Amino acid sequence: MNHPDALYPVPDDFAADARIKREDYARLYAASVSDPEAFWADVAKRLDWMKTPTQVKDVSYDLEDFRIRWYADGELNASVNCLDRHLESRGDKTALIFEQDDPSKPAEHVSYRELHARVCRLANALRALGAKKGDRITLYLPMIPEAVVAMLACARIGAIHSVVFGGFAPNSIADRVIDCGSKIIITADEGLRGSKKIPLKANVDAALKLPGTTSVETVLVVRHTHGAVDMQMPRDRWYDAVVADQPDTCEPERMNAEDPLFILYTSGSTGKPKGVLHTTGGYLTYASYTHEAVFDLREDDIYWCTADVGWVTGHSYIVYGPLANGATALVFEGVPNYPSVSRFWEVIDRHKVTLFYTAPTAIRALMRDGDAPVKRTSRASLRLLGTVGEPINPEAWRWYHEVVGDSRCPIVDTWWQTETGGILITPLPGATDLKPGSASTPFFGVRPALVDANGTQLEGEAEGNLVLLDSWPGQMRTVYGDHARFIDTYFKTYPGTYFTGDGCRRDADGYYWITGRVDDVINVSGHRIGTAEVESALVSHPKVAEAAVVGFPHDVKGQGIYAYVTLIAGEASSDELRKELVAHVRKEIGPIATPDHLQWAPGLPKTRSGKIMRRILRKIAENAPDQLGDTSTLADPSVVESLVKERRMP
Ligand code: WT7
């Protein structure tokens, strides 16, 4: 048995050749925090600016004088940085490799020149449909090249894209469309995942029947599976028809660095998902620089991030980071276990993937099937592995390292958030000795700190709440349409700092170990689900009086969803009703919010002032009834006893 803090030293080839070596890290990190202006001015030179910024950092977390601005007088266009500037040197280089759901279908290689042309045609078509700078466009697409094309086409004309993950249900689409007032939705007939069809267009149709969605004038439909869909004219238009006659060049919009690039909705501890807003200059600088440094990117790398573009990982590390860097990125439509659990490794061999970035939940799921499905593939092309989305347990880390990476490849365990735009705490493969389960040390310019419940900063070895003392260019700028919520959520808890919502331990070597969310957010397979959202879906069912939802440890998903439900008086509980309620949540939010367990609760543990004591519900869900802690403030202690007795065994 390895010591849990065992070090995996930097491999010799990385120590010798990496872009950032051990001695560089200490020097660059010190420079980045002592003179962030100079450091980030230099980094921004990696982009093509239409107007070079003379201002770099303009940030104050002081609530009286709050602002976050980077490169504020610079001008640029993100699509130009991801496409046009590569045309001369990399026009024929493959920008995207599209690996379809069905492995018997040929993979598609899209060169930078071809991608540029496709983006320009769509950008022209969007303009012809009336879209202009600042308009919001919702994308609800499968993992196909058109998803990338659509994001970059929006960026080209200065429209703000809002990508909605294809696993969300019509209600969730509608909420997001209404919140940002989208004029256009780009979708596809159907998506494909593990040979299963996802009725994307039908979901959009259902969403647009819901009240309040009247901002949408046009729905563009990509023909993907060629499945039958209802086309409602003149609202619905075939994508191929609208782009067909468009020229393959398109004048890019000049964007200020602080003009919005995209909105991406994410769950918080209260209320509806927040529209996280990222702007152009700082975000792109940060996504591109971190992608190059963390993955030690080389010109001939074949880079594969298995995320969906519906999440921030897809935005920063499939689209904007890699393409700004002129890399070759693989876009995968399928799932890890179709047609077999060797699929990931087969795709790696098929395309000679060198850099592979995935989620702990996928690793844990595949680990269950043993080594053989991995070992029957070569994976010799791999040189670096990465993980993101949730803490990785040391067992899964070691399996990933030894079995997938044949003990050759360093693993970058990258901690970050939708809000942060890019990776903040991570090993650098040529500079950082690895500890399984630790995201290790801060990236350049990032100043993490741990605070206790009173906000007192903890020094040295400590465990507390993770805050960031200063800004970085990729930081979100606001919650779309609700700046007060932005300030309240992130900057009021521990004044003068950005509060991440994560708990964290720092060890004697200064390595950070993320322990998970400390707020009412559940991390299910690396996806954030707000307990409040699931609760409100449950109570929207006519038979439900009250619901409380908590996370519990889950072997594969990291955390699962545990729901306690009180029925309205006179309604009888039954297994049928349990199934109906689970189906109801799937229908209201989407399959990713499916409760794993639903326990009938004749009553919920509340304080005398009526506040639900979630701490107790978490302990019951974890099956740790001996750790309930202080229950003296309970209004009715017998409620807890009966919940413990009736606990639903996973
Ligand atoms: C939350 C952010 C970052 C893109 C994917 C998720 C957790 C993320 C790690 C990691 C431990 C991690 C945190 C964070 N998380 N990466 N390497 N180790 N925890 O983005 O949906 O905004 O979720 O994911 O709890 O706060 P997100």
Boltz pocket constraint, residues with backbone or C-beta under 6 A from the ligand:
constraints:
  - pocket:
      binder: B
      contacts: [[A, 266], [A, 311], [A, 312], [A, 313], [A, 387], [A, 388], [A, 389], [A, 390], [A, 391], [A, 392], [A, 413], [A, 414], [A, 415], [A, 416], [A, 417], [A, 418], [A, 419], [A, 425], [A, 439], [A, 500], [A, 501], [A, 502], [A, 514], [A, 516], [A, 517], [A, 523], [A, 526], [A, 527], [A, 528]]
      max_distance: 6.0
